[in-house]
Amino acid sequence: MKKIVVVFCLVFISFFAVSQTYKAPADGKVAAKLSQWGEKKFGLFMHWGIYAIPGIVESWSINSEDANWIPRDSTKNYEDYKKWYFDLNKQFNPVKFDPTIWASYAKKAGMQYVVFTTKHHDGFAMFDTKQSTYKITGSDVPFATNSKANIAKEVFSAFRKEGFMIGAYFSKPDWHNENYWWPRYATPDRNNNYDIRLHPQRWDNFKKFTYNQIEELMSDYGSVDILWLDGGWVRPKATVNEEVLSWGAPIPAWDQDINMPNIAKMARAKQPGLIMVDRTVHGEYENYQTPEQKIPEKPLNYPWETCMTMGDAWGYVPNDNYKSTNTLIHLLVDIVAKGGNFLLDVGPKPDGTFPEPVLQRLTEIGNWMDINKEAIYATRPIAPYKTENVCFTESKTGILYALYLVDEKSVAPLKIRIKSPPKMPKKVTLFGLKSTLKWKQIGDDLEIVLPIGAKDLKHALVFKME
């Protein structure tokens, strides 16, 4: 197998457009949990599956669409390639898997919720589903005999013990399931490959399969706070709009409706208050929206979360190009200042460990969060949100925070000017230093003279203005 160079992509998300369509949850328990989630601000996303073994873009190489971000070994014909890919489960043996280590690093980084891929589009379940043998606990998987073989359960348990909210990523399409990709026909694109109008029973079987797998996750894996549903092309045809068409993906002539009301009723009966994220299918079952690999230009008037990779790839890729700690902290600050949450994705290695650059960045982010978290958690946006290199947040009690973004290649200056802060303070302090600050108002601006010790503070200086 030739080495495949990968660029990032999760689904169709470089095309993800922020929508103005939002329906707030009517269920009081859902609304309360959504409010709780909105105060967490920072979460860990993990893409992990058999695609980690060769280090290739998750699932997508078995999709036959002609797109330059879907790399494939050109020496194999398509059917042989699919067989090679699907057989990767027979090599999956992450003997160094220990989710308590993952959870400890995430907690140190200041993350407060986790979203883990229980199943990606390739259909390989990272949990002990009874609906399929294509799973981490399958008899042909070397790791199946390990005491931690039910990986999703182990992950959820480890993070729950550290106080995290728990999110289950689940792919609605399943390219391994014969009721989605029927072996009778070719698989030309991401959609199911037969006319559902001609074969309704086959689609009914797929809907039951999907319902049953989600029911397992809602029943047997402890408390789950978020059901994060991916694969937005599996949707009622009536919901296909200009936003969906902008993805450039083929649109079949039939419904790919999996009966979300039925799934939601079951899931919330088992997990009261469950946040549902039926991505891009705007309405009752998309409790928050998920701009991907991008930050909106301004605050949105509904709950939202930017999901973004730490490197270029969603899953593990050898020698990935990881963003610097400075960049990641600036992204976090920008997102929080606009009222969003930041779901930062990493891909564990095939042996079950995090790559060393991931551990380094989580540690360094944690060092910054230890000092400055008061300006992040449970804050709200306040206009003008961001002016040049300064972002603003506000506590529930009205305390203003100004977060001055320090360039990666420089140290904090001796004097800074905060242009047009939302309100003028009576007292200004700098997190991380006990020294008294000298400051004065100059017109609509605030000029602050920094003590010598400020040069040791990295990434972003956070001023508390009372």
C-alpha beads as a LAMMPS data file, in Angstrom:
LAMMPS data file: protein, C-alpha beads

466 atoms
465 bonds

1 atom types
1 bond types

-500.0 500.0 xlo xhi
-500.0 500.0 ylo yhi
-500.0 500.0 zlo zhi

Masses

1 110.0

Atoms # bond

1 1 1 0.000 0.000 0.000
2 1 1 1.511 3.306 -1.020
3 1 1 1.674 6.122 1.499
4 1 1 -1.263 8.452 1.035
5 1 1 -0.880 12.129 1.788
6 1 1 -3.965 13.524 3.449
7 1 1 -5.499 16.941 3.683
8 1 1 -8.184 17.677 6.237
9 1 1 -11.842 16.941 5.767
10 1 1 -14.626 15.552 7.913
11 1 1 -17.631 15.458 5.682
12 1 1 -18.542 18.222 3.337
13 1 1 -17.696 20.824 5.870
14 1 1 -15.509 23.224 4.026
15 1 1 -18.865 24.044 2.425
16 1 1 -20.616 24.442 5.776
17 1 1 -22.576 27.674 5.791
18 1 1 -23.866 29.331 8.930
19 1 1 -27.633 29.229 8.822
20 1 1 -30.121 31.722 10.156
21 1 1 -32.653 28.942 10.717
22 1 1 -32.844 27.816 14.337
23 1 1 -35.592 26.364 16.501
24 1 1 -35.007 26.566 20.241
25 1 1 -35.849 23.388 22.198
26 1 1 -39.291 23.370 23.796
27 1 1 -38.295 20.684 26.316
28 1 1 -37.203 22.444 29.511
29 1 1 -34.689 19.715 30.370
30 1 1 -33.045 20.057 26.961
31 1 1 -32.948 23.840 27.289
32 1 1 -31.340 23.554 30.720
33 1 1 -28.673 21.132 29.530
34 1 1 -28.016 23.272 26.474
35 1 1 -27.436 26.251 28.756
36 1 1 -25.067 24.164 30.874
37 1 1 -23.177 23.050 27.749
38 1 1 -22.905 26.662 26.579
39 1 1 -20.983 27.584 29.730
40 1 1 -18.374 24.842 29.225
41 1 1 -16.837 26.661 26.221
42 1 1 -14.071 24.161 25.435
43 1 1 -14.386 20.510 24.417
44 1 1 -12.350 17.632 23.016
45 1 1 -13.335 15.948 19.747
46 1 1 -11.758 12.618 18.775
47 1 1 -11.835 10.836 15.422
48 1 1 -10.544 7.320 15.907
49 1 1 -11.175 4.185 13.918
50 1 1 -9.572 1.743 11.506
51 1 1 -8.492 4.655 9.271
52 1 1 -5.819 5.419 11.900
53 1 1 -3.908 2.264 10.916
54 1 1 -2.726 3.533 7.492
55 1 1 -3.103 7.160 8.642
56 1 1 -5.572 8.271 5.964
57 1 1 -8.556 10.577 5.796
58 1 1 -11.313 9.024 7.883
59 1 1 -13.690 6.778 5.860
60 1 1 -13.762 9.066 2.856
61 1 1 -11.361 7.177 0.597
62 1 1 -13.977 4.437 0.079
63 1 1 -16.385 7.036 -1.285
64 1 1 -16.170 7.049 -5.088
65 1 1 -16.846 10.746 -5.596
66 1 1 -14.175 12.551 -7.613
67 1 1 -12.794 15.105 -5.161
68 1 1 -9.194 16.163 -4.672
69 1 1 -9.499 15.896 -0.889
70 1 1 -10.396 12.191 -1.131
71 1 1 -7.056 10.450 -1.783
72 1 1 -6.915 6.784 -2.799
73 1 1 -4.204 4.333 -3.807
74 1 1 -4.184 4.630 -7.594
75 1 1 -2.590 1.183 -8.005
76 1 1 -5.765 -0.578 -6.853
77 1 1 -9.105 -0.709 -8.605
78 1 1 -11.986 0.665 -6.601
79 1 1 -13.553 -2.611 -5.461
80 1 1 -10.183 -4.013 -4.389
81 1 1 -9.504 -0.804 -2.503
82 1 1 -12.794 -0.991 -0.636
83 1 1 -12.062 -4.578 0.359
84 1 1 -8.586 -3.605 1.567
85 1 1 -10.054 -0.736 3.584
86 1 1 -12.902 -2.696 5.144
87 1 1 -10.445 -5.453 6.134
88 1 1 -8.365 -3.008 8.195
89 1 1 -10.454 -4.071 11.190
90 1 1 -8.442 -7.316 11.223
91 1 1 -5.331 -5.274 12.073
92 1 1 -6.795 -2.978 14.729
93 1 1 -5.038 -3.662 18.026
94 1 1 -4.504 -0.465 20.086
95 1 1 -2.746 -2.174 22.978
96 1 1 -1.646 1.137 24.552
97 1 1 -5.213 2.466 24.754
98 1 1 -5.814 4.100 28.137
99 1 1 -8.579 6.711 28.106
100 1 1 -7.743 7.850 31.630
101 1 1 -4.588 9.409 30.177
102 1 1 -6.619 11.140 27.466
103 1 1 -9.074 12.453 30.050
104 1 1 -6.316 13.737 32.345
105 1 1 -4.651 15.702 29.532
106 1 1 -7.992 17.097 28.357
107 1 1 -8.892 18.160 31.883
108 1 1 -5.500 19.792 32.317
109 1 1 -6.120 21.699 29.065
110 1 1 -9.306 23.150 30.537
111 1 1 -11.697 21.126 28.377
112 1 1 -15.053 20.319 29.960
113 1 1 -16.868 18.079 27.472
114 1 1 -15.922 15.353 25.017
115 1 1 -17.383 14.118 21.717
116 1 1 -16.110 10.701 20.644
117 1 1 -16.693 8.919 17.324
118 1 1 -18.710 5.830 18.155
119 1 1 -19.063 5.105 14.419
120 1 1 -17.872 6.938 11.318
121 1 1 -19.263 6.589 7.785
122 1 1 -17.321 3.363 7.158
123 1 1 -19.656 1.623 9.617
124 1 1 -16.979 0.256 11.947
125 1 1 -18.477 0.566 15.419
126 1 1 -16.171 1.581 18.256
127 1 1 -18.680 0.080 20.683
128 1 1 -20.103 -3.380 21.315
129 1 1 -23.143 -3.126 19.068
130 1 1 -25.374 -6.183 18.763
131 1 1 -26.613 -5.045 15.352
132 1 1 -23.435 -5.844 13.424
133 1 1 -20.278 -7.931 13.593
134 1 1 -18.313 -5.056 12.077
135 1 1 -17.194 -3.607 15.391
136 1 1 -14.266 -3.244 17.747
137 1 1 -15.441 -6.297 19.698
138 1 1 -15.857 -8.417 16.543
139 1 1 -14.239 -11.842 16.569
140 1 1 -11.910 -10.927 13.697
141 1 1 -10.510 -7.857 15.525
142 1 1 -7.292 -8.556 17.495
143 1 1 -8.280 -6.072 20.219
144 1 1 -11.572 -7.876 20.874
145 1 1 -10.034 -9.985 23.629
146 1 1 -8.687 -6.954 25.499
147 1 1 -10.412 -6.038 28.761
148 1 1 -10.920 -2.508 27.338
149 1 1 -12.305 -3.718 24.008
150 1 1 -15.596 -1.834 24.326
151 1 1 -13.788 1.393 23.533
152 1 1 -16.677 3.877 23.611
153 1 1 -17.738 2.635 27.052
154 1 1 -14.175 2.985 28.340
155 1 1 -13.832 6.489 26.917
156 1 1 -17.149 7.707 28.285
157 1 1 -16.430 6.238 31.718
158 1 1 -12.952 7.772 31.958
159 1 1 -14.115 11.257 30.954
160 1 1 -17.254 11.093 33.072
161 1 1 -15.087 10.418 36.130
162 1 1 -13.230 13.662 35.373
163 1 1 -16.498 15.616 35.328
164 1 1 -16.898 15.946 31.556
165 1 1 -20.175 16.182 29.700
166 1 1 -20.344 13.185 27.367
167 1 1 -21.024 13.404 23.630
168 1 1 -21.496 10.503 21.241
169 1 1 -20.637 11.197 17.591
170 1 1 -22.636 8.838 15.349
171 1 1 -22.681 8.670 11.557
172 1 1 -26.162 8.378 10.063
173 1 1 -24.856 6.880 6.793
174 1 1 -23.187 3.475 7.106
175 1 1 -21.215 2.432 4.040
176 1 1 -20.615 -1.081 5.348
177 1 1 -24.286 -1.868 5.864
178 1 1 -25.868 -3.722 2.937
179 1 1 -29.104 -1.830 3.475
180 1 1 -27.293 1.440 2.821
181 1 1 -24.737 0.400 0.203
182 1 1 -26.417 -2.638 -1.359
183 1 1 -23.751 -4.974 -2.850
184 1 1 -26.071 -5.560 -5.789
185 1 1 -25.133 -2.131 -7.181
186 1 1 -22.073 0.089 -7.535
187 1 1 -21.377 2.788 -4.937
188 1 1 -20.886 5.961 -7.002
189 1 1 -21.215 8.510 -4.201
190 1 1 -21.884 9.101 -0.496
191 1 1 -25.614 8.429 -0.759
192 1 1 -27.385 5.108 -0.439
193 1 1 -26.993 3.313 -3.791
194 1 1 -30.511 2.117 -4.606
195 1 1 -33.855 3.798 -5.227
196 1 1 -35.641 3.743 -1.882
197 1 1 -38.962 4.231 -3.662
198 1 1 -38.478 0.868 -5.379
199 1 1 -37.053 -0.907 -2.337
200 1 1 -38.789 0.596 0.708
201 1 1 -38.326 -2.514 2.840
202 1 1 -34.561 -2.348 2.460
203 1 1 -34.571 1.240 3.693
204 1 1 -36.912 0.323 6.545
205 1 1 -34.347 -2.277 7.567
206 1 1 -31.662 0.396 7.579
207 1 1 -33.814 2.721 9.677
208 1 1 -34.347 -0.061 12.229
209 1 1 -30.610 -0.759 12.267
210 1 1 -29.827 2.918 12.900
211 1 1 -32.500 3.218 15.579
212 1 1 -31.245 0.083 17.327
213 1 1 -27.604 1.207 17.355
214 1 1 -28.507 4.605 18.797
215 1 1 -30.760 2.879 21.332
216 1 1 -27.771 0.798 22.451
217 1 1 -25.672 3.925 22.940
218 1 1 -28.463 5.574 24.902
219 1 1 -29.070 2.482 27.056
220 1 1 -25.776 0.777 27.828
221 1 1 -23.122 3.502 28.076
222 1 1 -24.069 5.527 31.118
223 1 1 -25.205 9.130 31.102
224 1 1 -24.894 10.753 27.673
225 1 1 -25.370 14.499 27.279
226 1 1 -24.960 15.050 23.527
227 1 1 -25.911 12.939 20.494
228 1 1 -23.801 14.437 17.688
229 1 1 -25.186 13.117 14.391
230 1 1 -23.050 13.461 11.276
231 1 1 -23.747 12.780 7.612
232 1 1 -26.196 15.559 6.860
233 1 1 -27.061 14.216 3.417
234 1 1 -29.133 11.531 5.161
235 1 1 -32.186 13.692 5.641
236 1 1 -35.753 14.234 4.486
237 1 1 -35.681 15.440 0.886
238 1 1 -37.966 18.329 1.824
239 1 1 -35.154 19.789 3.942
240 1 1 -32.715 20.031 1.027
241 1 1 -32.173 23.767 0.540
242 1 1 -29.670 26.150 -1.024
243 1 1 -27.255 25.531 1.817
244 1 1 -27.285 21.784 1.124
245 1 1 -26.924 22.321 -2.608
246 1 1 -23.883 24.515 -1.969
247 1 1 -21.947 21.448 -0.781
248 1 1 -21.782 20.262 -4.392
249 1 1 -22.655 16.684 -3.393
250 1 1 -25.079 14.565 -5.467
251 1 1 -28.708 14.766 -4.319
252 1 1 -30.789 11.608 -4.924
253 1 1 -34.357 11.776 -6.208
254 1 1 -35.716 10.048 -3.092
255 1 1 -35.930 10.646 0.633
256 1 1 -33.154 9.405 2.899
257 1 1 -35.327 10.049 5.940
258 1 1 -34.404 7.917 8.973
259 1 1 -37.317 9.155 11.150
260 1 1 -35.570 11.518 13.503
261 1 1 -38.710 12.152 15.617
262 1 1 -38.809 8.454 16.474
263 1 1 -35.106 8.383 17.329
264 1 1 -35.362 11.547 19.437
265 1 1 -38.347 10.268 21.402
266 1 1 -36.521 7.061 22.272
267 1 1 -33.200 8.749 23.015
268 1 1 -34.665 11.364 25.335
269 1 1 -36.788 8.792 27.156
270 1 1 -33.529 7.057 28.035
271 1 1 -31.421 10.214 28.414
272 1 1 -33.684 13.047 29.645
273 1 1 -32.515 16.448 28.468
274 1 1 -30.302 14.970 25.747
275 1 1 -28.850 17.616 23.427
276 1 1 -29.348 16.492 19.838
277 1 1 -27.174 17.809 17.024
278 1 1 -28.582 16.588 13.699
279 1 1 -25.966 18.563 11.822
280 1 1 -27.179 20.906 9.069
281 1 1 -30.754 19.562 9.263
282 1 1 -31.983 22.780 10.825
283 1 1 -34.956 22.591 13.115
284 1 1 -36.161 20.705 16.163
285 1 1 -33.306 18.192 16.301
286 1 1 -30.369 20.532 15.775
287 1 1 -30.113 22.072 19.231
288 1 1 -26.886 23.832 18.356
289 1 1 -25.195 24.484 15.043
290 1 1 -21.692 23.462 14.078
291 1 1 -19.628 25.665 11.765
292 1 1 -16.635 23.532 10.815
293 1 1 -13.024 24.624 10.412
294 1 1 -14.195 28.234 10.581
295 1 1 -15.252 30.934 13.020
296 1 1 -18.254 33.150 12.241
297 1 1 -17.415 36.783 11.615
298 1 1 -19.751 37.905 14.373
299 1 1 -21.822 36.391 17.213
300 1 1 -24.773 34.232 16.217
301 1 1 -28.193 34.512 17.804
302 1 1 -28.391 30.804 18.627
303 1 1 -26.098 28.235 20.292
304 1 1 -23.121 27.230 18.190
305 1 1 -19.843 25.359 18.289
306 1 1 -16.850 25.590 15.989
307 1 1 -15.365 22.139 15.436
308 1 1 -11.801 22.361 14.215
309 1 1 -8.767 20.120 13.881
310 1 1 -5.597 20.605 15.897
311 1 1 -3.653 19.501 12.820
312 1 1 -4.771 19.359 9.208
313 1 1 -6.517 15.993 9.518
314 1 1 -9.455 14.837 11.642
315 1 1 -7.993 11.404 12.276
316 1 1 -4.394 10.410 12.875
317 1 1 -1.993 11.132 10.031
318 1 1 1.766 10.669 10.465
319 1 1 3.690 13.960 10.600
320 1 1 0.537 16.060 10.635
321 1 1 0.902 19.839 10.576
322 1 1 -0.303 20.824 14.050
323 1 1 -1.398 24.363 14.865
324 1 1 0.774 26.135 17.426
325 1 1 -0.373 26.582 21.010
326 1 1 -0.498 30.315 20.377
327 1 1 -2.832 29.849 17.406
328 1 1 -5.097 27.454 19.314
329 1 1 -5.461 29.830 22.267
330 1 1 -6.232 32.717 19.927
331 1 1 -8.901 30.577 18.242
332 1 1 -10.422 29.728 21.616
333 1 1 -10.498 33.379 22.653
334 1 1 -12.027 34.514 19.350
335 1 1 -14.748 31.845 19.502
336 1 1 -15.662 32.510 23.138
337 1 1 -15.732 36.277 22.547
338 1 1 -18.383 35.653 19.888
339 1 1 -20.478 33.453 22.186
340 1 1 -19.503 30.056 20.808
341 1 1 -17.932 26.852 22.060
342 1 1 -14.677 25.413 20.710
343 1 1 -14.619 21.659 19.977
344 1 1 -10.969 20.886 19.241
345 1 1 -10.312 17.643 17.380
346 1 1 -7.378 15.253 17.680
347 1 1 -6.785 11.838 16.148
348 1 1 -5.317 9.128 18.402
349 1 1 -2.635 6.886 16.920
350 1 1 -3.410 3.263 15.978
351 1 1 -1.735 2.060 19.187
352 1 1 -4.184 4.063 21.315
353 1 1 -1.944 6.967 22.317
354 1 1 -2.066 10.667 21.506
355 1 1 0.733 11.963 19.261
356 1 1 3.412 13.821 21.217
357 1 1 2.579 17.248 19.674
358 1 1 -1.010 16.812 20.898
359 1 1 0.145 16.162 24.460
360 1 1 2.458 19.163 24.307
361 1 1 -0.240 21.539 23.097
362 1 1 -2.852 20.307 25.561
363 1 1 -0.352 20.863 28.377
364 1 1 0.548 24.367 27.188
365 1 1 -3.088 25.342 26.683
366 1 1 -3.716 24.100 30.221
367 1 1 -0.956 26.295 31.598
368 1 1 -2.648 29.328 30.063
369 1 1 -6.133 28.233 31.163
370 1 1 -4.978 27.748 34.752
371 1 1 -4.334 31.486 34.903
372 1 1 -7.059 32.869 32.661
373 1 1 -10.054 30.505 32.753
374 1 1 -12.222 33.041 34.587
375 1 1 -12.422 35.042 31.349
376 1 1 -13.502 31.927 29.376
377 1 1 -15.987 29.781 31.303
378 1 1 -19.600 30.889 31.683
379 1 1 -18.942 34.204 29.949
380 1 1 -21.038 35.964 27.356
381 1 1 -20.146 38.099 24.348
382 1 1 -20.168 41.866 24.660
383 1 1 -19.871 44.339 21.792
384 1 1 -17.600 45.178 20.048
385 1 1 -16.420 41.567 20.677
386 1 1 -13.062 42.101 18.999
387 1 1 -11.061 45.187 18.025
388 1 1 -7.794 44.537 16.230
389 1 1 -5.950 42.171 18.598
390 1 1 -8.211 42.530 21.659
391 1 1 -11.261 40.363 22.404
392 1 1 -13.871 41.012 25.085
393 1 1 -15.963 38.741 27.283
394 1 1 -18.243 39.486 30.223
395 1 1 -19.168 37.494 33.326
396 1 1 -22.748 36.944 34.433
397 1 1 -22.200 39.587 37.099
398 1 1 -21.063 42.182 34.583
399 1 1 -17.297 41.987 35.010
400 1 1 -15.521 42.847 31.758
401 1 1 -12.485 40.944 30.504
402 1 1 -10.180 42.238 27.794
403 1 1 -8.036 39.530 26.202
404 1 1 -5.034 40.988 24.419
405 1 1 -3.686 38.548 21.809
406 1 1 0.106 38.369 21.917
407 1 1 1.839 37.558 18.643
408 1 1 3.572 34.198 18.600
409 1 1 6.969 35.636 17.710
410 1 1 6.956 38.535 20.143
411 1 1 6.614 39.282 23.832
412 1 1 4.059 41.498 25.484
413 1 1 4.821 45.221 24.939
414 1 1 5.481 47.560 27.856
415 1 1 2.431 49.629 27.050
416 1 1 -0.775 48.614 25.315
417 1 1 -3.832 50.506 24.165
418 1 1 -7.295 48.976 24.274
419 1 1 -9.432 50.820 21.796
420 1 1 -13.037 51.599 22.690
421 1 1 -13.647 49.037 25.453
422 1 1 -17.365 48.348 26.084
423 1 1 -17.150 50.239 29.376
424 1 1 -14.520 52.099 31.358
425 1 1 -13.369 50.371 34.547
426 1 1 -12.614 51.644 38.029
427 1 1 -10.104 48.885 38.656
428 1 1 -7.884 46.904 36.253
429 1 1 -5.880 43.781 37.102
430 1 1 -3.839 41.410 34.946
431 1 1 -4.241 37.676 35.501
432 1 1 -0.930 36.019 36.289
433 1 1 0.648 39.057 37.952
434 1 1 0.168 40.555 41.399
435 1 1 1.783 43.857 40.449
436 1 1 -0.364 46.982 40.443
437 1 1 -1.128 48.273 36.967
438 1 1 -0.856 51.878 35.860
439 1 1 -3.564 52.850 33.437
440 1 1 -5.425 55.874 32.167
441 1 1 -8.266 56.789 29.879
442 1 1 -7.344 58.539 26.667
443 1 1 -10.497 59.611 24.887
444 1 1 -12.514 56.452 24.270
445 1 1 -9.446 54.238 24.727
446 1 1 -7.685 52.676 27.677
447 1 1 -3.894 52.797 27.949
448 1 1 -2.225 50.299 30.276
449 1 1 1.417 50.302 31.345
450 1 1 2.595 46.737 31.942
451 1 1 4.967 45.661 34.718
452 1 1 8.233 43.991 33.720
453 1 1 6.843 40.581 34.658
454 1 1 4.257 40.763 31.882
455 1 1 6.909 39.783 29.354
456 1 1 6.777 36.249 30.772
457 1 1 3.063 35.879 30.009
458 1 1 2.382 34.154 26.702
459 1 1 -0.319 33.888 24.050
460 1 1 -2.920 36.288 25.491
461 1 1 -2.892 38.814 28.349
462 1 1 -6.193 38.877 30.203
463 1 1 -7.252 42.062 31.968
464 1 1 -10.068 41.995 34.500
465 1 1 -11.955 45.294 34.515
466 1 1 -14.197 46.016 37.473

Bonds

1 1 1 2
2 1 2 3
3 1 3 4
4 1 4 5
5 1 5 6
6 1 6 7
7 1 7 8
8 1 8 9
9 1 9 10
10 1 10 11
11 1 11 12
12 1 12 13
13 1 13 14
14 1 14 15
15 1 15 16
16 1 16 17
17 1 17 18
18 1 18 19
19 1 19 20
20 1 20 21
21 1 21 22
22 1 22 23
23 1 23 24
24 1 24 25
25 1 25 26
26 1 26 27
27 1 27 28
28 1 28 29
29 1 29 30
30 1 30 31
31 1 31 32
32 1 32 33
33 1 33 34
34 1 34 35
35 1 35 36
36 1 36 37
37 1 37 38
38 1 38 39
39 1 39 40
40 1 40 41
41 1 41 42
42 1 42 43
43 1 43 44
44 1 44 45
45 1 45 46
46 1 46 47
47 1 47 48
48 1 48 49
49 1 49 50
50 1 50 51
51 1 51 52
52 1 52 53
53 1 53 54
54 1 54 55
55 1 55 56
56 1 56 57
57 1 57 58
58 1 58 59
59 1 59 60
60 1 60 61
61 1 61 62
62 1 62 63
63 1 63 64
64 1 64 65
65 1 65 66
66 1 66 67
67 1 67 68
68 1 68 69
69 1 69 70
70 1 70 71
71 1 71 72
72 1 72 73
73 1 73 74
74 1 74 75
75 1 75 76
76 1 76 77
77 1 77 78
78 1 78 79
79 1 79 80
80 1 80 81
81 1 81 82
82 1 82 83
83 1 83 84
84 1 84 85
85 1 85 86
86 1 86 87
87 1 87 88
88 1 88 89
89 1 89 90
90 1 90 91
91 1 91 92
92 1 92 93
93 1 93 94
94 1 94 95
95 1 95 96
96 1 96 97
97 1 97 98
98 1 98 99
99 1 99 100
100 1 100 101
101 1 101 102
102 1 102 103
103 1 103 104
104 1 104 105
105 1 105 106
106 1 106 107
107 1 107 108
108 1 108 109
109 1 109 110
110 1 110 111
111 1 111 112
112 1 112 113
113 1 113 114
114 1 114 115
115 1 115 116
116 1 116 117
117 1 117 118
118 1 118 119
119 1 119 120
120 1 120 121
121 1 121 122
122 1 122 123
123 1 123 124
124 1 124 125
125 1 125 126
126 1 126 127
127 1 127 128
128 1 128 129
129 1 129 130
130 1 130 131
131 1 131 132
132 1 132 133
133 1 133 134
134 1 134 135
135 1 135 136
136 1 136 137
137 1 137 138
138 1 138 139
139 1 139 140
140 1 140 141
141 1 141 142
142 1 142 143
143 1 143 144
144 1 144 145
145 1 145 146
146 1 146 147
147 1 147 148
148 1 148 149
149 1 149 150
150 1 150 151
151 1 151 152
152 1 152 153
153 1 153 154
154 1 154 155
155 1 155 156
156 1 156 157
157 1 157 158
158 1 158 159
159 1 159 160
160 1 160 161
161 1 161 162
162 1 162 163
163 1 163 164
164 1 164 165
165 1 165 166
166 1 166 167
167 1 167 168
168 1 168 169
169 1 169 170
170 1 170 171
171 1 171 172
172 1 172 173
173 1 173 174
174 1 174 175
175 1 175 176
176 1 176 177
177 1 177 178
178 1 178 179
179 1 179 180
180 1 180 181
181 1 181 182
182 1 182 183
183 1 183 184
184 1 184 185
185 1 185 186
186 1 186 187
187 1 187 188
188 1 188 189
189 1 189 190
190 1 190 191
191 1 191 192
192 1 192 193
193 1 193 194
194 1 194 195
195 1 195 196
196 1 196 197
197 1 197 198
198 1 198 199
199 1 199 200
200 1 200 201
201 1 201 202
202 1 202 203
203 1 203 204
204 1 204 205
205 1 205 206
206 1 206 207
207 1 207 208
208 1 208 209
209 1 209 210
210 1 210 211
211 1 211 212
212 1 212 213
213 1 213 214
214 1 214 215
215 1 215 216
216 1 216 217
217 1 217 218
218 1 218 219
219 1 219 220
220 1 220 221
221 1 221 222
222 1 222 223
223 1 223 224
224 1 224 225
225 1 225 226
226 1 226 227
227 1 227 228
228 1 228 229
229 1 229 230
230 1 230 231
231 1 231 232
232 1 232 233
233 1 233 234
234 1 234 235
235 1 235 236
236 1 236 237
237 1 237 238
238 1 238 239
239 1 239 240
240 1 240 241
241 1 241 242
242 1 242 243
243 1 243 244
244 1 244 245
245 1 245 246
246 1 246 247
247 1 247 248
248 1 248 249
249 1 249 250
250 1 250 251
251 1 251 252
252 1 252 253
253 1 253 254
254 1 254 255
255 1 255 256
256 1 256 257
257 1 257 258
258 1 258 259
259 1 259 260
260 1 260 261
261 1 261 262
262 1 262 263
263 1 263 264
264 1 264 265
265 1 265 266
266 1 266 267
267 1 267 268
268 1 268 269
269 1 269 270
270 1 270 271
271 1 271 272
272 1 272 273
273 1 273 274
274 1 274 275
275 1 275 276
276 1 276 277
277 1 277 278
278 1 278 279
279 1 279 280
280 1 280 281
281 1 281 282
282 1 282 283
283 1 283 284
284 1 284 285
285 1 285 286
286 1 286 287
287 1 287 288
288 1 288 289
289 1 289 290
290 1 290 291
291 1 291 292
292 1 292 293
293 1 293 294
294 1 294 295
295 1 295 296
296 1 296 297
297 1 297 298
298 1 298 299
299 1 299 300
300 1 300 301
301 1 301 302
302 1 302 303
303 1 303 304
304 1 304 305
305 1 305 306
306 1 306 307
307 1 307 308
308 1 308 309
309 1 309 310
310 1 310 311
311 1 311 312
312 1 312 313
313 1 313 314
314 1 314 315
315 1 315 316
316 1 316 317
317 1 317 318
318 1 318 319
319 1 319 320
320 1 320 321
321 1 321 322
322 1 322 323
323 1 323 324
324 1 324 325
325 1 325 326
326 1 326 327
327 1 327 328
328 1 328 329
329 1 329 330
330 1 330 331
331 1 331 332
332 1 332 333
333 1 333 334
334 1 334 335
335 1 335 336
336 1 336 337
337 1 337 338
338 1 338 339
339 1 339 340
340 1 340 341
341 1 341 342
342 1 342 343
343 1 343 344
344 1 344 345
345 1 345 346
346 1 346 347
347 1 347 348
348 1 348 349
349 1 349 350
350 1 350 351
351 1 351 352
352 1 352 353
353 1 353 354
354 1 354 355
355 1 355 356
356 1 356 357
357 1 357 358
358 1 358 359
359 1 359 360
360 1 360 361
361 1 361 362
362 1 362 363
363 1 363 364
364 1 364 365
365 1 365 366
366 1 366 367
367 1 367 368
368 1 368 369
369 1 369 370
370 1 370 371
371 1 371 372
372 1 372 373
373 1 373 374
374 1 374 375
375 1 375 376
376 1 376 377
377 1 377 378
378 1 378 379
379 1 379 380
380 1 380 381
381 1 381 382
382 1 382 383
383 1 383 384
384 1 384 385
385 1 385 386
386 1 386 387
387 1 387 388
388 1 388 389
389 1 389 390
390 1 390 391
391 1 391 392
392 1 392 393
393 1 393 394
394 1 394 395
395 1 395 396
396 1 396 397
397 1 397 398
398 1 398 399
399 1 399 400
400 1 400 401
401 1 401 402
402 1 402 403
403 1 403 404
404 1 404 405
405 1 405 406
406 1 406 407
407 1 407 408
408 1 408 409
409 1 409 410
410 1 410 411
411 1 411 412
412 1 412 413
413 1 413 414
414 1 414 415
415 1 415 416
416 1 416 417
417 1 417 418
418 1 418 419
419 1 419 420
420 1 420 421
421 1 421 422
422 1 422 423
423 1 423 424
424 1 424 425
425 1 425 426
426 1 426 427
427 1 427 428
428 1 428 429
429 1 429 430
430 1 430 431
431 1 431 432
432 1 432 433
433 1 433 434
434 1 434 435
435 1 435 436
436 1 436 437
437 1 437 438
438 1 438 439
439 1 439 440
440 1 440 441
441 1 441 442
442 1 442 443
443 1 443 444
444 1 444 445
445 1 445 446
446 1 446 447
447 1 447 448
448 1 448 449
449 1 449 450
450 1 450 451
451 1 451 452
452 1 452 453
453 1 453 454
454 1 454 455
455 1 455 456
456 1 456 457
457 1 457 458
458 1 458 459
459 1 459 460
460 1 460 461
461 1 461 462
462 1 462 463
463 1 463 464
464 1 464 465
465 1 465 466
